[in-house]
Amino acid sequence: MPECQTLVHAGVLVTQDAERRILAPGALAIADGLILDAGPAAELAARWQPRERLDLGNMLVLPGLVNAHSHAAMTFLRGLADDMPLMEWLTGRIFPVEARLTADIVRTGSLLGFAEMLRTGTTACMDMYLFEGAVLEAAEEAGLRCTGGEAVFGFPSAACPDAGAALAATRGLAERYAGHERIAVAVNCHSVYTTTPEIIAACRDLALELDLPFHMHLAETRDETARCLEEHGRRPVDYCRRLGVLEARCTFAHVVDVDEAELDVLAASGAAVAHNPSSNMKLASGAAPVAAMLRRGLAVALGTDGPASNNQCNLFQEMGRAALMHKLVSGDPASVPAEAVLDMATLGGAAALRAPHLGALAPGMAADLIALDLAEPNLQPMYAPVSHLVYAATGHEVRLTMVGGEVLYRDGRFSRFDYDALRREVRALRDFVLG
C-alpha cells in the first residue's frame, strides 16, 4: 500500500476537476504539497497509508479560492472614503494618503488583508500596490500564494520617483522570487489614464523579456474610455492592442466598458479578465459583460479589488454578488449560473494568475483547499453544494485553510503570525491616515 503524508476526509468534496465531481463523503491523499489522489472516502482509505489523517467530519471541502485582482494593503483605508465616483475617490481621497505611505505601513496593511483572505477561504491572489516588495514579504509571512509587482505610474509615488524606478523594482522582485514556491511576480501597469504610451510599451517589454504576467486596470468606466479617446484617439482596448500589450500574458481588471468587437480581440489574444462586482457596483462603474465573455471562451476570474473600494477581501461575497448582478442586468435568471461563478473563483482565478496547478482538487494539483462547516444554519438543508457555495455561504463558515498541504488557518487561529499583535499594529495606522 503506497504512503502519503496526509489523508483528508470530508463529508462533501467539491473537486472542480474536469468532471466537476462532487463526492460525499470524499477524500484526498496529499504529499509534498500536491494532491496524489482524490475520490470516494472508502476507496482512498483502502488505497493509501497516511502518516497523518485529517478527518474534517461534516465539512465541505473545495479548492482554495483565487482572488485575481487585489490591493491587499488598502485595508488601512477601509471605510475612509465611501459613496464617491472613481476619479473623485482616487484623486481626492486615496492618492493624497498614499503619497505619505511607507513600506512598513504597506506590510502591515497587506498582512491584515491576507489574514482576511485566509479567514474567508482565499489561498492565492494577484496583487498590485506601492512598495510591493513589502506586500510580497507579508504574503510570505502569511503563507498564501501571491503574484505581485510594483505599480507603475506616469507620476512619482511614495515608493518610486518615476516609472523607470518602478520597473527596476519589478525586475528586482522577479530576480528575488525566481523559482519561489508561493510568490510570483507580474508587471503591474496601473492603467491607461495614469501612464503614457512610452510607459505602457516599457511595461510590455519587461513582461515579454522576463515572461511575466501583465496586470492592468482596463476599461473600468465610461469616463476612462472618453479620456482615452480624447488623449489618444482610441478606446482603451484598441489603444493597448496598438501598443502591443496583448502580445504579453495579460490579466485585465474590470473590463466594464467594452463592445462586442473588443471582446473578440481580448478572446483571440488569450487575455484573462478579473471581474470585480462589488467594487464596480460601489463606484457605480457599471457591470462587465461577463456572460458575453464566457460565451467567447474568455478566462474570467473574480477579484475583490482593494478594501477601500469594496470594504472586504472576501471572495465568497464576490461570488454571490457576481451571480446576482448579471441576472439583474440581463433580466435572465439563468444568466451566469452558480457553477460558472464557482469556476471563476477557482479555475478562472488560476488562469488569471497563469497558475495551472491551482483551482481544482485532482492528482498533480496543489494541495490548496478550504473547509466549510456544514453545521452552520445558513447552510442547512443542503440539496446542491455549489448553490450553497455561491448563494448561501458568507466565507465565515470557513474553519480550515490549507496551502501546499500546510494548514495556515484553523478555527480562529493563524499558524504563521500573531493576529492579536497585528491588530495592535493596525490600530496605530488609523492615526497615520488621519494625521
C-alpha positions in Angstrom: 0.0 0.0 0.0 1.6 3.4 -1.0 2.2 6.0 1.6 1.0 9.7 1.6 1.7 12.4 4.1 -1.9 13.3 4.8 -5.2 11.7 4.1 -8.0 14.3 4.3 -11.6 13.1 4.8 -14.6 15.4 4.3 -18.3 14.9 4.4 -18.6 16.6 1.0 -15.8 17.1 -1.5 -16.3 19.6 -4.4 -13.4 18.8 -6.6 -13.7 21.3 -9.5 -11.9 18.7 -11.6 -12.6 18.1 -15.3 -15.8 16.2 -14.5 -16.8 18.6 -11.7 -17.1 15.6 -9.4 -18.8 16.1 -6.0 -18.1 13.2 -3.6 -20.0 12.6 -0.4 -18.0 11.6 1.5 -14.7 12.2 -0.3 -11.0 12.1 0.5 -7.7 13.5 -0.7 -4.3 11.9 -0.5 -1.6 14.6 -0.2 2.3 14.5 -0.2 4.9 17.2 -0.8 2.3 19.9 -1.2 0.5 18.2 -4.0 -2.6 16.0 -4.4 -1.8 12.4 -5.2 -5.4 11.1 -5.3 -8.9 12.3 -5.0 -12.0 10.1 -4.7 -14.6 8.4 -2.6 -13.5 8.3 1.0 -13.8 4.5 1.4 -11.7 3.9 -1.8 -8.9 6.2 -0.7 -8.9 4.7 2.9 -8.3 1.3 1.3 -5.7 2.6 -1.2 -3.4 4.8 0.9 -1.3 4.5 4.1 -1.1 8.0 5.5 1.3 9.4 8.1 -1.5 11.7 9.3 -5.3 11.5 9.0 -7.2 14.8 8.9 -10.8 14.0 9.5 -12.9 17.0 8.8 -16.2 15.3 9.6 -19.3 17.1 8.4 -17.5 19.7 6.4 -17.5 20.7 2.8 -14.0 20.8 1.2 -13.3 22.7 -2.1 -10.3 24.2 -3.8 -8.9 27.4 -2.2 -10.4 30.4 -3.9 -8.2 32.6 -6.1 -8.5 36.4 -5.9 -7.4 37.7 -9.3 -7.3 41.4 -8.5 -6.4 42.8 -5.1 -4.8 45.7 -3.4 -4.4 43.9 -0.1 -2.6 46.7 1.7 -5.5 49.1 1.3 -7.2 47.5 4.4 -5.7 50.5 6.2 -8.0 52.7 4.1 -11.2 50.6 4.7 -14.2 52.9 5.2 -12.2 56.2 4.7 -13.9 57.3 1.6 -17.3 55.8 0.5 -20.1 56.7 -1.9 -18.0 58.6 -4.4 -17.2 58.2 -8.2 -14.0 56.5 -9.1 -11.9 59.5 -10.2 -13.1 61.7 -7.3 -12.4 58.9 -4.9 -8.9 58.2 -6.3 -7.6 61.8 -6.8 -9.4 63.5 -3.9 -9.2 60.9 -1.1 -6.9 57.9 -1.9 -3.9 59.4 -3.7 -3.2 62.1 -1.1 -2.9 59.5 1.7 -0.9 57.1 -0.5 1.6 59.9 -1.1 2.7 59.5 2.5 3.0 55.8 2.6 5.9 53.8 3.9 7.0 50.2 3.3 6.1 49.3 7.0 2.6 50.6 6.6 2.1 48.6 3.4 3.5 45.4 5.1 1.0 45.8 8.0 -2.0 46.6 5.8 -1.1 43.7 3.5 -0.8 41.2 6.3 -4.2 42.2 7.5 -5.6 41.8 4.0 -4.0 38.3 3.8 -5.4 37.4 7.2 -8.9 38.3 5.9 -8.4 36.3 2.7 -7.2 33.2 4.6 -10.1 33.5 7.1 -12.6 33.6 4.3 -11.2 30.9 2.0 -8.8 32.6 -0.4 -5.5 30.8 -0.9 -3.9 32.8 -3.8 -4.2 36.3 -5.2 -2.8 38.7 -7.8 -1.9 42.0 -6.1 -1.0 45.5 -7.3 0.3 48.3 -5.0 3.1 50.6 -3.9 6.1 49.1 -2.0 5.1 45.8 -3.5 8.2 44.2 -2.1 6.6 44.7 1.4 3.4 43.1 0.1 5.2 40.0 -1.0 7.1 39.8 2.3 3.7 39.9 4.1 2.4 37.2 1.8 5.5 35.0 2.6 4.8 35.6 6.3 1.1 34.7 5.9 1.9 31.7 3.7 -0.6 32.2 0.9 0.3 32.4 -2.8 0.7 35.9 -4.2 1.6 37.2 -7.6 2.6 40.9 -7.4 4.8 43.7 -8.8 5.4 47.4 -8.2 2.6 49.6 -9.5 3.8 51.6 -12.5 2.5 55.2 -12.9 3.4 58.2 -15.0 4.0 60.3 -11.9 6.0 59.9 -8.7 4.7 57.7 -6.0 5.7 57.3 -2.4 7.7 54.2 -3.4 9.2 55.3 -6.8 10.2 58.6 -8.3 9.2 57.5 -11.8 8.1 54.6 -14.0 11.6 53.5 -14.6 12.3 53.0 -10.9 9.0 51.0 -10.6 10.1 48.8 -13.5 13.5 48.4 -11.9 11.9 47.4 -8.7 9.7 44.8 -10.5 12.8 43.4 -12.2 14.5 43.1 -8.8 11.5 41.3 -7.4 11.5 38.9 -10.3 15.1 38.0 -9.6 14.5 37.7 -5.8 11.5 35.4 -6.2 12.6 33.3 -9.2 11.6 29.8 -8.6 9.7 30.5 -5.3 7.0 28.0 -4.4 4.3 30.5 -3.5 5.4 34.0 -4.6 5.4 35.1 -8.3 5.9 38.5 -10.0 3.8 40.4 -12.5 4.3 43.6 -14.4 1.7 45.9 -12.8 1.0 48.7 -15.3 -1.6 50.7 -13.4 -3.9 51.9 -16.2 -4.1 53.9 -19.4 -5.1 57.1 -17.6 -2.1 57.1 -15.2 0.6 56.3 -17.7 1.8 57.2 -21.2 2.3 55.2 -24.4 6.0 55.0 -23.7 5.5 53.7 -20.2 3.0 51.1 -21.3 5.4 50.0 -24.0 8.2 49.7 -21.4 5.9 47.6 -19.2 5.1 45.4 -22.2 8.8 44.9 -23.0 9.6 43.9 -19.4 6.8 41.4 -19.3 7.9 39.8 -22.6 11.6 39.8 -21.7 11.0 38.1 -18.4 7.9 36.1 -19.4 5.9 37.7 -16.6 2.1 38.2 -16.5 1.0 41.7 -17.4 -1.6 43.0 -15.0 -3.6 46.3 -15.6 -6.8 48.1 -14.9 -8.6 48.4 -18.2 -11.9 49.8 -19.5 -13.2 50.3 -16.0 -15.5 53.2 -16.6 -17.0 55.3 -19.4 -15.0 58.2 -18.2 -11.8 56.2 -18.8 -12.9 55.5 -22.3 -13.8 59.1 -23.0 -10.4 60.3 -21.7 -8.6 57.7 -23.7 -10.4 58.8 -26.9 -9.6 62.4 -26.2 -5.9 61.9 -25.4 -5.1 59.0 -27.8 -7.9 58.8 -30.3 -8.7 55.2 -29.4 -10.7 53.3 -26.9 -8.7 51.5 -24.2 -8.6 48.0 -25.6 -7.6 49.2 -29.1 -5.1 51.6 -27.6 -3.4 48.7 -25.7 -3.6 46.4 -28.8 -1.9 49.0 -30.9 0.9 49.3 -28.3 1.5 45.5 -28.4 0.3 44.9 -24.9 -1.8 41.9 -26.0 1.4 40.1 -27.0 2.0 39.5 -23.3 0.2 37.2 -20.9 -2.4 39.7 -19.9 -4.8 39.9 -16.9 -7.1 42.9 -17.2 -9.1 44.1 -14.2 -12.7 45.3 -14.6 -13.2 45.4 -18.4 -16.6 47.0 -17.9 -16.9 49.5 -20.8 -16.2 47.2 -23.8 -18.1 46.4 -27.0 -18.5 43.1 -28.9 -15.6 43.7 -31.2 -13.3 44.5 -28.2 -14.3 41.2 -26.5 -13.4 39.3 -29.7 -10.0 41.0 -29.6 -9.4 40.0 -26.0 -10.6 36.5 -26.5 -8.3 36.0 -29.5 -5.3 37.3 -27.5 -5.7 34.8 -24.7 -6.1 37.5 -22.1 -7.9 36.9 -18.8 -10.4 39.2 -17.1 -10.6 39.8 -13.4 -14.2 40.7 -12.7 -14.8 42.9 -9.6 -18.5 43.1 -9.0 -18.5 44.7 -5.5 -16.1 47.5 -6.5 -17.9 48.1 -9.8 -21.2 48.4 -8.0 -19.9 50.6 -5.2 -18.2 53.0 -7.5 -21.1 52.8 -10.0 -18.6 51.8 -12.7 -21.1 49.5 -14.4 -21.5 45.8 -15.0 -18.9 44.0 -17.0 -20.4 41.9 -19.8 -19.4 38.6 -18.2 -22.0 36.4 -20.0 -20.7 37.6 -23.3 -17.1 37.0 -22.2 -17.9 33.4 -21.2 -19.6 32.7 -24.5 -16.4 33.7 -26.2 -14.3 31.4 -24.0 -12.5 34.2 -22.2 -10.9 33.2 -19.0 -13.0 35.2 -16.4 -11.8 35.3 -12.8 -13.1 37.1 -9.7 -11.3 39.9 -7.8 -12.1 41.9 -4.7 -10.2 45.0 -5.8 -9.0 46.9 -2.7 -10.7 47.2 0.7 -11.1 50.9 0.1 -13.4 50.3 -2.9 -15.0 47.2 -1.6 -14.5 47.2 2.2 -13.9 43.4 2.2 -11.3 40.9 0.9 -13.9 38.2 0.8 -14.3 36.2 -2.4 -17.4 34.4 -1.2 -19.0 37.9 -1.2 -17.9 38.4 -4.8 -19.3 35.0 -5.9 -22.8 35.9 -4.6 -22.8 39.4 -6.0 -21.4 38.3 -9.4 -24.2 35.7 -9.8 -27.0 38.2 -8.8 -25.6 41.2 -10.6 -25.7 39.6 -14.0 -29.2 38.2 -13.6 -30.4 41.7 -12.7 -28.6 43.4 -15.6 -29.6 40.9 -18.2 -33.2 40.2 -17.0 -32.4 36.5 -17.3 -32.4 34.4 -14.1 -30.3 31.7 -15.9 -27.5 34.2 -16.7 -24.1 33.4 -15.2 -25.3 30.3 -13.1 -23.7 29.2 -9.9 -21.3 26.7 -11.4 -19.9 29.3 -13.8 -19.3 31.6 -10.8 -17.6 28.9 -8.8 -15.4 28.3 -11.9 -14.5 32.0 -11.9 -13.4 31.9 -8.3 -11.3 28.7 -8.8 -10.2 27.7 -12.3 -10.7 31.2 -13.7 -8.5 32.6 -11.0 -5.9 30.1 -11.8 -5.9 31.1 -15.4 -5.6 34.8 -14.5 -2.6 34.1 -12.3 -1.1 31.8 -15.0 -1.0 29.1 -12.4 -2.5 25.9 -14.0 -1.7 23.9 -10.8 -4.4 25.8 -8.9 -8.2 25.8 -8.9 -9.1 22.1 -8.7 -8.6 19.1 -6.3 -7.2 16.5 -8.6 -3.9 14.4 -8.9 -1.0 16.7 -9.6 -2.7 19.9 -8.5 -1.5 21.9 -5.5 -3.0 20.9 -2.1 -4.7 24.2 -1.6 -8.1 23.7 0.0 -10.6 25.2 2.3 -13.2 23.5 4.6 -16.6 25.0 5.4 -18.7 23.9 8.5 -22.0 22.5 7.2 -23.5 22.7 10.6 -24.0 26.5 10.2 -27.7 27.5 10.0 -27.3 29.2 6.6 -26.0 26.0 5.0 -28.9 23.8 6.0 -30.6 21.9 4.5 -28.3 21.2 1.5 -29.6 20.0 -1.8 -26.9 21.3 -4.1 -23.4 22.1 -2.7 -22.4 24.5 -5.5 -25.6 26.5 -4.9 -24.8 26.8 -1.2 -21.2 28.0 -2.0 -22.4 30.8 -4.3 -25.7 31.9 -2.9 -25.7 30.9 0.8 -22.2 30.9 2.2 -20.6 34.1 3.5 -17.0 32.9 3.9 -17.2 33.0 7.7 -18.1 29.3 7.7 -14.5 28.5 6.7 -12.9 26.5 9.5 -9.7 25.5 7.8 -7.5 26.9 5.0 -4.6 24.9 3.6 -1.9 26.0 1.1 0.5 23.4 -0.3 -0.6 20.9 2.3 0.2 23.3 5.1 -2.7 24.5 7.4 -2.5 28.3 7.6 -5.8 28.9 9.4 -7.9 26.7 11.6 -10.7 27.5 14.0 -9.8 31.1 14.6 -6.0 30.7 14.7 -3.4 31.6 12.1 -0.4 29.3 12.1 2.3 31.7 10.8 1.7 35.1 12.6 0.3 36.6 15.7 -3.1 38.1 14.8 -3.5 39.9 18.1 -0.2 41.7 17.6 -1.2 42.5 14.0 -4.5 44.1 15.3 -2.5 46.4 17.6 -0.3 47.5 14.6 -3.4 48.1 12.5 -5.0 50.4 15.2 -1.9 52.6 15.0 -2.4 53.0 11.3 -5.6 54.9 11.9 -3.6 57.7 13.5 -1.3 57.8 10.4 -4.3 58.1 8.0 -6.0 60.9 10.0 -2.7 62.7 10.7 
